[in-house]
Amino acid sequence: MRLCVFGLGYVGCVSAAVLASRGHRVIGVDVDESKVTAVAAGEAPIVEPGLDRLIADTVADGSLFATADAAAAVQASEASLVCVGTPSGPGGEPSTEALERVVATIGGAVAQGNTRHTVVIRSTILPGTSERLLLPLLEQASGQPIGGNLGFVFNPEFLREGSSIADFQQPPKTVIGEADGPSGDTATAIYRDTPAPLFRVPIAVAETVKYADNFFHALKVCFANEIGASSRAFGVDSHQVMDIFKADERLNISTAYLTPGFAFGGSCLTKDVRALAAAARREHLDLPILDNVLSSNEAHLRRAFDLVAQPGERRIGMFGLAFKSVTDDLRESPFVELAERLIGKGFDLKIHDPTVAPEGLIGANRRFVEERLPHLSALLVDDPAELLDHARVLVIGNQTPAALHAAANSDGRWVVDLVRIPGGAWRGDGRYLGIAW
């Protein structure tokens, strides 16, 4: 393909050089003449292992060029990859000034031609920026709507400085947020030789993925360092601890616990986070992540309560009370907490949980529920149909057959979904509220 790459910094230089090495004809574009001159001479304008050789080879074989003439580059290309910086602005949000200038420039150049051109944004921007800002700007500058001769894609990069060539050649994933099918087809063709899972998704999903990745990466670094600080205070070798931690690929280094849903609970997580935080305070350690884990969980509980209260109905039916649907363990269950708050605010609550029988609760489990929900027997109903008859708002806290049947037959009732009910064509009546979707 004939491509141009706007911005000859880390992302742009690596993108241009690797794509050129794969047989694409690539034109690098930058307003900085020194960068253009360096690339045109076969030299890397930045320090990155392996990039000097890759640029020298691709310039020498005629597959990579560089210019400051943006309009000519666009008109000679099928697609433009935009890799300009989006640095933090005064309030922390990314500045899109350079990005807007480039998009307007591309639009103006497209207006002078009569062949299809696809704009591929690789710069990191907040969710919604493309549809709110960039698409209208591109359409205005080009004088034509997206579709036909004008395509648009948001394609986040997942490159680490120092290993960016290897990351580009073998990425963990390729994400294409497409404005329409033909736009996505063009972007897919650009990466046809990339050995990675391909995700073609709505634009805003692609914009959000990059932030999810970087938030998690930052969180992991700080988590490891807080474990390090607390281990040191307890006289423990943190590297031994984390070597064992990382060996667990079933729960720790895995997809476990990474799907949005309801708050955590149970007899382990809450108790142990609370205990470690207390021990850290005793040692006068400042561990903000640890200190705020329970606060974050509490905020999610409040979101759930607010969703249940939002419709303004007083009769509530809740499916699920134990912290997991296959147990009767009520200790630290977020559903018990939610039920307690609803009752405290005067809601008329009924609960169905086939695993919970008040007369069968023993020990700490019994003591906990007697403390929090002393009138549990009066709240529980054995027959799901009785709960359905009672409720104007259904709270779906598990995926038991009874809960799924009730959701699918809600018949005008409000449904508050805490588990991401599968299917969901029935959600279109506007009375569906998801906790995190």
C-alpha positions as CSV (number, residue, x, y, z in Angstrom):
1,M,0.0,0.0,0.0
2,R,0.9,3.7,-0.4
3,L,1.0,5.2,3.1
4,C,2.1,8.4,4.8
5,V,2.9,8.7,8.4
6,F,2.5,12.1,10.2
7,G,4.9,12.7,13.1
8,L,8.4,11.3,13.1
9,G,8.8,10.8,16.8
10,Y,9.0,7.4,18.5
11,V,5.7,6.0,17.3
12,G,5.8,7.6,13.8
13,C,9.4,6.6,13.0
14,V,9.0,3.0,14.1
15,S,5.6,2.7,12.4
16,A,7.0,4.1,9.1
17,A,10.2,2.0,9.2
18,V,8.6,-1.3,10.0
19,L,5.7,-0.8,7.5
20,A,8.2,0.1,4.8
21,S,10.2,-3.0,5.6
22,R,7.1,-5.0,5.0
23,G,6.8,-3.8,1.4
24,H,4.5,-0.8,1.8
25,R,5.6,2.5,0.2
26,V,5.8,5.0,3.1
27,I,6.2,8.7,3.2
28,G,7.2,10.2,6.6
29,V,5.8,13.7,7.3
30,D,6.9,16.2,10.0
31,V,7.0,20.0,10.5
32,D,10.4,19.6,12.0
33,E,12.8,19.9,9.1
34,S,15.7,18.3,11.1
35,K,13.6,15.1,11.5
36,V,12.7,15.1,7.8
37,T,16.3,15.7,6.8
38,A,17.6,12.9,9.1
39,V,15.1,10.3,7.7
40,A,15.6,11.3,4.1
41,A,19.3,10.7,4.7
42,G,18.6,7.2,6.1
43,E,19.2,8.2,9.7
44,A,17.0,7.8,12.8
45,P,16.1,11.2,14.4
46,I,15.5,9.4,17.7
47,V,17.5,6.8,19.7
48,E,15.8,3.4,19.6
49,P,17.6,0.1,19.3
50,G,17.6,-1.2,15.7
51,L,15.9,1.8,14.2
52,D,19.0,3.3,12.6
53,R,19.6,0.1,10.5
54,L,15.9,-0.3,9.7
55,I,15.6,3.3,8.4
56,A,18.8,3.1,6.5
57,D,17.7,-0.1,4.7
58,T,14.2,1.1,3.8
59,V,15.4,4.5,2.6
60,A,18.1,2.8,0.5
61,D,15.7,0.4,-1.2
62,G,13.2,3.2,-1.9
63,S,10.4,2.1,0.3
64,L,10.7,5.0,2.8
65,F,10.8,8.7,2.0
66,A,10.4,11.8,4.1
67,T,9.0,15.3,3.4
68,A,7.6,18.4,5.0
69,D,5.0,18.7,2.1
70,A,1.9,17.2,3.8
71,A,-0.5,17.8,1.0
72,A,1.7,16.1,-1.6
73,A,2.2,13.1,0.8
74,V,-1.5,12.7,1.3
75,Q,-2.3,12.9,-2.4
76,A,0.3,10.3,-3.1
77,S,-1.1,7.9,-0.5
78,E,-4.1,5.6,0.2
79,A,-4.0,6.2,4.0
80,S,-2.5,8.5,6.5
81,L,-1.3,7.3,9.9
82,V,-1.3,10.1,12.4
83,C,1.3,9.7,15.2
84,V,1.6,13.2,16.5
85,G,2.0,13.9,20.3
86,T,-0.9,14.6,22.6
87,P,0.9,16.0,25.7
88,S,-0.9,16.8,28.9
89,G,-2.7,20.1,29.0
90,P,-2.9,22.4,32.1
91,G,-5.8,20.3,33.6
92,G,-4.3,16.9,32.8
93,E,-6.3,16.2,29.7
94,P,-4.4,15.6,26.5
95,S,-3.8,18.5,24.3
96,T,-5.2,17.9,20.8
97,E,-3.8,21.0,19.1
98,A,-1.2,19.2,16.9
99,L,-3.7,16.5,16.1
100,E,-6.3,18.9,15.0
101,R,-3.8,20.7,12.8
102,V,-2.8,17.5,11.1
103,V,-6.4,16.3,10.6
104,A,-7.4,19.6,9.1
105,T,-4.3,19.5,6.8
106,I,-5.2,15.9,5.7
107,G,-8.8,17.0,5.0
108,G,-7.7,19.9,2.9
109,A,-5.4,17.6,0.8
110,V,-8.2,15.1,0.4
111,A,-10.5,17.8,-0.9
112,Q,-8.1,18.3,-3.8
113,G,-8.2,14.7,-4.9
114,N,-10.8,12.2,-6.2
115,T,-9.5,8.9,-4.8
116,R,-10.4,7.2,-1.5
117,H,-8.2,8.1,1.5
118,T,-8.4,6.7,5.0
119,V,-7.2,8.6,8.1
120,V,-5.8,6.3,10.8
121,I,-5.3,8.0,14.1
122,R,-2.6,6.4,16.3
123,S,-2.2,9.3,18.8
124,T,-3.6,8.6,22.3
125,I,-6.9,10.5,22.9
126,L,-9.7,10.3,25.4
127,P,-12.8,8.2,24.6
128,G,-15.2,10.2,22.4
129,T,-12.6,12.6,21.0
130,S,-12.7,11.2,17.5
131,E,-16.5,11.4,17.1
132,R,-16.8,14.7,19.0
133,L,-13.9,16.5,17.5
134,L,-11.9,14.8,14.8
135,L,-14.5,13.4,12.5
136,P,-16.4,16.7,12.2
137,L,-13.1,18.5,11.6
138,L,-12.1,16.1,8.9
139,E,-15.5,16.2,7.2
140,Q,-15.5,20.0,7.3
141,A,-11.9,20.3,6.0
142,S,-12.4,17.8,3.2
143,G,-15.9,18.9,2.3
144,Q,-17.2,15.4,2.2
145,P,-18.7,12.9,4.7
146,I,-17.1,9.8,6.1
147,G,-17.8,7.0,3.6
148,G,-17.3,7.0,-0.1
149,N,-13.9,8.5,-0.7
150,L,-13.1,9.3,3.0
151,G,-12.4,6.7,5.7
152,F,-11.6,7.0,9.4
153,V,-10.0,4.6,11.9
154,F,-8.7,4.9,15.4
155,N,-5.8,2.5,15.8
156,P,-4.0,2.7,19.2
157,E,-0.3,1.7,19.4
158,F,1.1,-0.6,22.1
159,L,4.8,0.3,21.8
160,R,7.4,0.5,24.6
161,E,10.4,2.7,24.1
162,G,13.5,0.6,24.0
163,S,11.7,-2.4,22.5
164,S,9.3,-0.7,20.1
165,I,10.4,-2.4,16.9
166,A,9.8,-5.9,18.4
167,D,6.5,-4.6,19.9
168,F,5.4,-3.4,16.4
169,Q,6.4,-6.6,14.7
170,Q,4.8,-8.9,17.2
171,P,2.2,-6.9,19.2
172,P,-0.1,-8.5,21.8
173,K,-3.1,-7.3,19.7
174,T,-4.2,-5.1,16.8
175,V,-7.1,-2.9,17.5
176,I,-9.1,-1.1,14.8
177,G,-11.8,1.3,15.8
178,E,-13.6,1.8,12.5
179,A,-16.0,4.4,11.3
180,D,-17.3,2.0,8.7
181,G,-16.5,-1.3,7.1
182,P,-14.3,-0.1,4.2
183,S,-12.3,2.0,6.6
184,G,-11.7,-1.1,8.8
185,D,-10.8,-3.1,5.7
186,T,-8.1,-0.6,4.8
187,A,-6.5,-0.6,8.2
188,T,-6.7,-4.4,8.3
189,A,-4.8,-4.6,5.0
190,I,-2.0,-2.3,6.5
191,Y,-1.4,-4.9,9.2
192,R,-1.9,-8.0,7.1
193,D,1.5,-9.4,8.0
194,T,1.1,-8.7,11.8
195,P,0.9,-11.9,13.8
196,A,-1.6,-10.8,16.5
197,P,-5.3,-11.1,17.4
198,L,-7.3,-8.5,15.5
199,F,-10.2,-6.6,17.0
200,R,-12.5,-4.5,14.8
201,V,-14.6,-2.5,17.2
202,P,-16.4,0.9,17.5
203,I,-14.1,3.9,17.6
204,A,-14.7,4.7,21.3
205,V,-13.9,1.2,22.4
206,A,-10.5,1.4,20.6
207,E,-9.8,4.8,22.2
208,T,-10.6,3.4,25.7
209,V,-8.4,0.3,25.3
210,K,-5.2,2.3,25.4
211,Y,-6.2,3.9,28.6
212,A,-7.2,0.6,30.2
213,D,-3.8,-0.8,29.3
214,N,-1.8,2.1,30.7
215,F,-3.9,2.4,33.8
216,F,-3.3,-1.3,34.5
217,H,0.4,-1.1,33.8
218,A,0.8,1.9,36.1
219,L,-1.3,0.1,38.8
220,K,0.9,-3.0,38.6
221,V,4.0,-1.0,39.1
222,C,2.6,0.8,42.1
223,F,1.1,-2.5,43.5
224,A,4.5,-4.2,43.3
225,N,6.1,-1.2,45.0
226,E,3.6,-1.2,47.8
227,I,4.1,-4.9,48.3
228,G,7.9,-4.1,48.4
229,A,7.5,-1.3,50.9
230,S,5.3,-3.4,53.2
231,S,7.5,-6.5,52.9
232,R,10.6,-4.4,53.8
233,A,8.8,-3.1,56.9
234,F,7.9,-6.7,57.9
235,G,11.5,-7.8,57.3
236,V,10.4,-10.0,54.3
237,D,12.2,-10.3,50.9
238,S,9.7,-8.8,48.5
239,H,11.3,-10.4,45.5
240,Q,10.7,-13.9,46.9
241,V,7.1,-12.9,47.7
242,M,6.5,-11.6,44.1
243,D,8.3,-14.6,42.5
244,I,5.7,-16.8,44.2
245,F,2.9,-14.4,43.3
246,K,3.9,-14.4,39.6
247,A,4.0,-18.2,39.5
248,D,0.2,-18.3,40.0
249,E,-1.2,-18.0,36.4
250,R,-4.7,-19.2,37.4
251,L,-5.6,-16.1,39.4
252,N,-2.7,-13.6,39.7
253,I,-1.2,-13.4,36.2
254,S,-4.4,-14.2,34.3
255,T,-7.8,-12.8,33.2
256,A,-9.3,-13.6,36.6
257,Y,-11.0,-10.6,38.3
258,L,-10.6,-8.4,35.3
259,T,-14.2,-8.3,34.1
260,P,-16.3,-5.3,35.2
261,G,-19.2,-6.3,37.5
262,F,-20.3,-5.9,41.1
263,A,-18.3,-5.2,44.2
264,F,-16.0,-7.8,45.8
265,G,-16.9,-9.5,49.1
266,G,-16.5,-12.7,51.0
267,S,-14.6,-13.7,54.1
268,C,-11.1,-13.3,52.6
269,L,-10.6,-10.3,50.4
270,T,-12.3,-7.7,52.6
271,K,-10.8,-9.0,55.8
272,D,-7.3,-9.4,54.5
273,V,-7.1,-6.0,52.7
274,R,-8.4,-4.4,55.9
275,A,-5.7,-6.3,58.0
276,L,-2.8,-5.4,55.7
277,A,-3.9,-1.8,55.6
278,A,-4.0,-1.7,59.4
279,A,-0.6,-3.3,59.7
280,A,0.9,-0.8,57.2
281,R,-0.5,2.1,59.3
282,R,1.1,0.6,62.4
283,E,4.4,0.7,60.6
284,H,3.7,4.3,59.5
285,L,3.8,3.3,55.8
286,D,2.1,5.6,53.2
287,L,0.4,3.0,50.8
288,P,-2.3,4.9,49.0
289,I,-3.4,2.0,46.7
290,L,-3.9,-0.3,49.6
291,D,-5.6,2.4,51.7
292,N,-8.1,3.0,49.0
293,V,-9.0,-0.5,47.8
294,L,-11.9,-0.7,50.2
295,S,-12.9,2.9,49.4
296,S,-13.1,2.0,45.7
297,N,-15.2,-1.0,46.5
298,E,-17.5,1.1,48.7
299,A,-17.9,3.6,45.8
300,H,-19.0,0.8,43.6
301,L,-21.6,-0.3,46.2
302,R,-22.9,3.3,46.2
303,R,-23.2,3.2,42.4
304,A,-25.3,0.0,42.7
305,F,-27.6,1.6,45.3
306,D,-28.0,4.7,43.2
307,L,-29.0,2.6,40.2
308,V,-31.6,0.7,42.2
309,A,-33.0,4.0,43.5
310,Q,-32.9,5.8,40.2
311,P,-36.3,4.6,38.8
312,G,-38.1,5.9,41.9
313,E,-39.9,2.6,42.6
314,R,-40.2,1.3,46.1
315,R,-40.8,-2.4,45.5
316,I,-37.5,-4.2,44.9
317,G,-36.8,-7.8,44.0
318,M,-33.2,-9.0,44.3
319,F,-31.8,-12.2,42.9
320,G,-28.7,-13.2,45.0
321,L,-27.6,-12.7,48.6
322,A,-24.5,-14.9,49.1
323,F,-21.3,-13.4,47.8
324,K,-21.1,-16.2,45.3
325,S,-24.1,-17.9,43.8
326,V,-22.9,-21.4,44.4
327,T,-22.4,-20.9,48.2
328,D,-24.5,-19.8,51.2
329,D,-21.6,-17.6,52.6
330,L,-23.1,-14.3,53.5
331,R,-19.9,-12.9,55.3
332,E,-19.0,-9.5,53.9
333,S,-21.3,-10.2,50.9
334,P,-21.9,-7.0,48.9
335,F,-25.4,-8.1,48.4
336,V,-26.0,-8.2,52.1
337,E,-24.6,-4.6,52.3
338,L,-26.9,-3.5,49.4
339,A,-29.9,-5.1,51.0
340,E,-29.2,-3.5,54.3
341,R,-29.0,0.0,52.7
342,L,-32.2,-0.5,50.7
343,I,-34.1,-1.6,53.8
344,G,-32.6,1.4,55.8
345,K,-33.9,3.7,53.1
346,G,-37.4,2.3,53.3
347,F,-37.5,0.2,50.2
348,D,-39.8,-2.9,50.2
349,L,-37.3,-5.6,49.5
350,K,-37.8,-9.3,48.6
351,I,-34.8,-11.6,47.9
352,H,-34.5,-15.0,46.2
353,D,-31.3,-17.0,46.6
354,P,-31.8,-20.8,46.4
355,T,-28.6,-21.5,48.2
356,V,-29.4,-19.5,51.4
357,A,-31.6,-21.1,54.0
358,P,-31.6,-19.1,57.3
359,E,-32.2,-22.2,59.4
360,G,-29.1,-23.8,57.8
361,L,-26.7,-21.0,58.6
362,I,-24.1,-21.7,61.3
363,G,-21.1,-20.2,63.0
364,A,-19.6,-16.9,61.8
365,N,-21.9,-17.0,58.8
366,R,-25.0,-17.0,61.0
367,R,-23.6,-14.4,63.4
368,F,-22.8,-12.0,60.5
369,V,-26.3,-12.1,59.0
370,E,-28.0,-11.8,62.4
371,E,-26.0,-8.6,62.9
372,R,-26.7,-7.2,59.5
373,L,-30.1,-8.6,58.4
374,P,-31.8,-9.9,61.6
375,H,-35.1,-10.3,59.8
376,L,-33.7,-12.3,56.8
377,S,-36.4,-14.9,56.9
378,A,-39.0,-12.3,56.2
379,L,-37.1,-11.0,53.2
380,L,-36.4,-14.4,51.5
381,V,-38.9,-15.9,49.1
382,D,-38.6,-19.5,47.8
383,D,-40.7,-19.0,44.7
384,P,-39.1,-16.7,42.0
385,A,-42.6,-16.0,40.7
386,E,-43.5,-14.5,44.0
387,L,-40.5,-12.1,43.8
388,L,-41.5,-11.2,40.2
389,D,-45.0,-10.4,41.3
390,H,-43.7,-8.2,44.0
391,A,-41.0,-6.2,42.3
392,R,-41.1,-3.1,40.2
393,V,-37.3,-3.1,40.0
394,L,-35.4,-6.4,39.6
395,V,-31.8,-6.5,40.8
396,I,-30.0,-9.3,39.0
397,G,-27.1,-10.4,41.2
398,N,-26.4,-13.9,39.8
399,Q,-27.0,-15.9,36.6
400,T,-29.2,-18.6,38.0
401,P,-32.0,-19.8,35.7
402,A,-34.5,-18.1,37.9
403,A,-32.7,-14.7,37.7
404,L,-32.2,-15.0,33.9
405,H,-35.9,-16.0,33.4
406,A,-37.0,-13.0,35.5
407,A,-34.9,-10.6,33.5
408,A,-36.1,-12.0,30.2
409,N,-39.7,-11.7,31.4
410,S,-39.5,-8.3,33.2
411,D,-42.5,-6.9,31.3
412,G,-41.9,-3.2,31.8
413,R,-40.2,-3.6,35.2
414,W,-36.8,-2.0,35.7
415,V,-33.8,-4.3,35.5
416,V,-30.6,-3.4,37.4
417,D,-27.9,-5.8,36.0
418,L,-24.9,-6.4,38.3
419,V,-23.6,-9.5,36.3
420,R,-23.8,-8.6,32.6
421,I,-26.8,-10.8,31.6
422,P,-26.0,-12.7,28.4
423,G,-28.1,-12.0,25.3
424,G,-30.1,-8.9,26.0
425,A,-32.2,-8.1,23.0
426,W,-34.9,-7.4,25.6
427,R,-33.0,-4.4,26.9
428,G,-34.3,-2.0,24.3
429,D,-37.3,-0.8,26.3
430,G,-35.2,1.8,28.1
431,R,-35.7,0.2,31.6
432,Y,-32.4,-1.6,31.7
433,L,-29.5,-0.3,33.9
434,G,-26.1,-1.9,33.9
435,I,-23.7,-1.4,36.8
436,A,-20.6,-0.8,34.5
437,W,-21.9,-1.0,30.9
